[in-house]
Amino acid sequence: MKREIGLVLRGAGMGAADAVPGVSGGTIAFVTGIYEELLHSIRRFGPEALGAWRRGGLAGLAGHLNLAFLLPLLAGIAVSLISVAHLVVWLMEAHPLRLDGFFFGLVAASALVVGRHPADWRAWHLLPLAAGLLMAQALPALMPWVTALGSPELVLVVGGAIAISALLLPGVSGSFLLLTMGLYSRVMEAIRGFDLDVLALFGGGCLVGLFVFSRLLCWLLDRFHTATLQLLVGFILGSLPVLWPWRELVRYQLGPDGQMIPLDFRYLTPSAFTQVTGEPAQLASVVALMLIGAALVWGVGRAHRGPVEDRRETRQEHKEEG
């Protein structure tokens, strides 16, 4: 029961994080030590599951799919999306600087925690780290092109596949990519209003993205483990500018529904932010929340013996199963 409660809480954290443009639920999974188990569990959804069902019935299927792990985690995500996510969306509107500050501290500490060098780290692993950093910066600029697909239904399916793939990447925010695709408000309103037509299209895209991208990431982790981890750390570092509280939007475009899609920001000091915008920088409270976010990550990392050790053990278990 203790493990199930822990998984529900992790899922709630992932759901709340994914509601914030700039934060990835994958980062929460990474820090709490369940990232690789999550990937390998998702990968098991495929033709092999039918064989497990034929051999062992429902119990065999549940064991093959690792439902004892996935169901509590998904329950936490679902509860968060229909409850905690509402609070997060309100905080985005009422206290944007403080919310950004909290998540900036959380993500920055995450990069330090998951970026600790394993024993087989080599200097050339700086290359995948730099590649992840550059890709995280480039992805949002490419997302507005999704709207060029024309069909609103196809845009929702493709957007779902991209957003769920981003959920599996620590540091890459599915919500922020949805924002740059002009789909964020539509999807969040569909979740709040239970719009089944929109959710079915978006969910179908999510299933496709999960099926394909989880297999790609598992293949990379199995064959290039340390290099892939450094790539993921690069993605985490690349997400930090999006969360810098004191920034000014300097370039944007309007999406199909008239929503503003941010394209470029100017990053400011707290004093410059006040001079440019005329709004208070809220320096003391923002810095305090940065430190709280960072302390939370360090505490979670210590409670779970550090994600590096957990990932190594999980990887060894999957090798033995194979």
BELNOR-V396604 format. One record per residue. N is the residue number from 1. PSI is psi in whole degrees, -180 to 180 (NA if undefined). BURIAL is + if it has 24 or more other C-alpha atoms within 12 Angstrom, else -. D_FIRST is the distance of its C-alpha to the first C-alpha in whole Angstrom. Layout:
n/psi/burial/d_first
N/PSI/BURIAL/D_FIRST
N/PSI/BURIAL/D_FIRST
This chain:
n/psi/burial/d_first
1/-38/-/0
2/-41/-/4
3/-41/-/5
4/-42/-/5
5/-42/-/6
6/-40/+/9
7/-39/+/10
8/-44/+/11
9/-40/+/12
10/-43/+/14
11/-40/+/15
12/-41/+/17
13/-41/+/19
14/-43/+/20
15/-43/+/21
16/-41/+/23
17/-40/+/24
18/-16/+/26
19/-13/+/27
20/118/+/30
21/121/+/33
22/-12/+/33
23/142/+/29
24/135/+/27
25/-27/+/23
26/-32/+/24
27/-42/+/24
28/-43/+/21
29/-39/+/19
30/-50/+/22
31/-36/+/21
32/6/+/18
33/18/+/18
34/8/+/17
35/-52/+/20
36/-35/+/22
37/-37/+/18
38/-47/+/19
39/-48/+/23
40/-31/+/22
41/-43/+/20
42/-38/+/22
43/-25/+/25
44/-12/+/24
45/103/+/25
46/-167/-/28
47/-30/-/31
48/-26/-/29
49/-33/+/26
50/-40/-/29
51/-40/-/29
52/-35/-/26
53/-41/-/26
54/-38/-/29
55/-41/-/28
56/7/-/25
57/-156/-/24
58/-36/-/21
59/-41/-/19
60/-40/-/21
61/-43/+/21
62/-39/+/17
63/-41/-/17
64/-42/+/20
65/-4/+/19
66/47/+/16
67/-25/+/14
68/-25/+/11
69/-47/+/12
70/-40/+/14
71/-47/+/13
72/-38/+/10
73/-46/+/13
74/-35/+/16
75/-43/+/14
76/-42/+/14
77/-45/+/18
78/-46/+/19
79/-41/+/18
80/-43/+/20
81/-29/+/23
82/3/+/24
83/-70/-/23
84/-38/+/23
85/-32/+/25
86/-42/+/28
87/-42/-/27
88/-43/+/28
89/-39/+/31
90/-43/-/32
91/-34/-/32
92/-34/+/34
93/-38/-/37
94/-34/-/37
95/61/-/36
96/-39/+/36
97/-44/+/38
98/-41/+/35
99/-44/+/32
100/-40/+/34
101/-45/+/34
102/-49/+/30
103/-28/+/29
104/-47/+/32
105/-40/+/31
106/-48/+/28
107/-39/+/29
108/-44/+/32
109/-33/+/29
110/-42/+/27
111/-38/+/30
112/-40/+/31
113/-49/+/28
114/-11/+/27
115/3/+/31
116/132/-/31
117/125/-/33
118/175/-/32
119/-31/-/34
120/17/-/36
121/139/-/37
122/162/-/41
123/-33/-/43
124/-13/-/43
125/-9/+/40
126/-25/-/41
127/-53/-/42
128/-32/+/39
129/-46/+/38
130/-37/+/41
131/-43/+/41
132/-40/+/37
133/-46/+/39
134/-40/+/42
135/-38/+/40
136/-35/+/38
137/-34/+/41
138/-31/-/42
139/-49/+/40
140/-34/+/40
141/-23/+/44
142/-21/-/44
143/-37/+/41
144/-21/+/44
145/-19/-/46
146/-34/+/43
147/-17/+/45
148/-7/-/48
149/-21/-/46
150/-69/-/48
151/124/-/46
152/-35/+/43
153/-43/-/41
154/-37/-/41
155/-40/+/41
156/-42/+/37
157/-49/+/36
158/-41/+/38
159/-39/+/36
160/-42/+/33
161/-41/+/33
162/-45/+/34
163/-42/+/31
164/-32/+/28
165/-38/+/30
166/-33/+/30
167/-34/+/26
168/-10/+/26
169/112/+/28
170/132/+/27
171/-20/+/30
172/116/+/32
173/118/+/31
174/-37/+/31
175/-41/+/31
176/-38/+/34
177/-38/+/36
178/-39/+/35
179/-44/+/37
180/-19/+/40
181/-4/+/40
182/22/+/41
183/-7/+/38
184/-52/+/35
185/-40/+/37
186/-44/+/37
187/-44/+/33
188/-39/+/32
189/-37/-/34
190/-38/-/33
191/-45/+/29
192/-36/+/30
193/5/-/32
194/50/-/31
195/99/-/34
196/-31/-/33
197/-49/-/36
198/-44/+/35
199/-34/+/32
200/-44/-/32
201/-47/+/35
202/-43/+/33
203/-36/+/30
204/-42/+/32
205/-39/+/33
206/-41/+/29
207/-42/+/29
208/-46/+/32
209/-42/+/31
210/-45/+/28
211/-46/+/29
212/-49/+/32
213/-34/+/31
214/-37/+/27
215/-39/+/30
216/-47/-/32
217/-40/+/30
218/-40/+/28
219/-44/-/32
220/-43/-/33
221/-35/+/30
222/-34/+/30
223/-30/-/34
224/63/-/35
225/-57/+/32
226/-41/+/33
227/-40/+/35
228/-39/+/33
229/-40/+/31
230/-36/+/34
231/-43/+/35
232/-37/+/31
233/-38/+/32
234/-40/+/35
235/-41/+/34
236/-47/+/32
237/-37/+/35
238/-19/+/37
239/-14/+/35
240/-42/+/36
241/-33/+/39
242/-25/+/38
243/-2/+/35
244/120/+/38
245/-38/+/39
246/85/+/43
247/160/+/44
248/129/+/47
249/122/-/47
250/-15/-/50
251/135/-/50
252/169/-/48
253/163/+/49
254/133/-/48
255/-179/+/46
256/-31/+/47
257/15/-/45
258/3/-/47
259/141/-/44
260/126/+/45
261/112/+/43
262/137/+/44
263/-33/+/45
264/143/-/46
265/157/-/46
266/126/-/48
267/130/-/46
268/162/-/47
269/162/-/47
270/-42/+/46
271/-40/-/49
272/-35/-/51
273/-44/+/48
274/-41/-/49
275/-40/-/53
276/-45/-/52
277/-19/-/50
278/9/-/51
279/150/-/48
280/142/-/46
281/-16/+/44
282/43/+/42
283/-50/-/42
284/-48/-/40
285/-36/-/37
286/-46/+/37
287/-39/+/37
288/-42/-/34
289/-31/+/32
290/-47/+/32
291/-36/+/32
292/-44/+/28
293/-44/+/27
294/-43/+/28
295/-36/+/27
296/-43/+/23
297/-46/+/24
298/-39/+/25
299/-43/-/22
300/-42/+/19
301/-42/+/21
302/-37/-/21
303/-29/-/17
304/25/+/17
305/19/-/20
306/133/+/22
307/-28/+/22
308/-46/+/25
309/-42/+/23
310/-42/+/20
311/-37/+/22
312/-43/+/24
313/-43/-/22
314/-41/+/20
315/-42/+/24
316/-39/-/25
317/-43/-/22
318/-33/-/23
319/-43/-/27
320/-38/-/26
321/-37/-/25
322/NA/-/28
